């Protein structure tokens, strides 16, 4: 039985493959930053959608402020 074919057939038995030396988190200046922008937009929209009902519930729970009756103006004509 023959061995299964290798997924990366471009490397022969005598070719050394490279190593990952370090992983740096952040933006790659050589690539588009669209992925970073879209990620922050999605996260921001999610947070905003979660916080908005909480703020609305707090405002509603607080209740309405009492409104004083308007004062009558002395120069106003009485309603007929």
Secondary structure as UniProt FT lines:
FT   TURN            9..10
FT   TURN            13..14
FT   TURN            29..30
FT   HELIX           34..62
FT   TURN            74..75
//
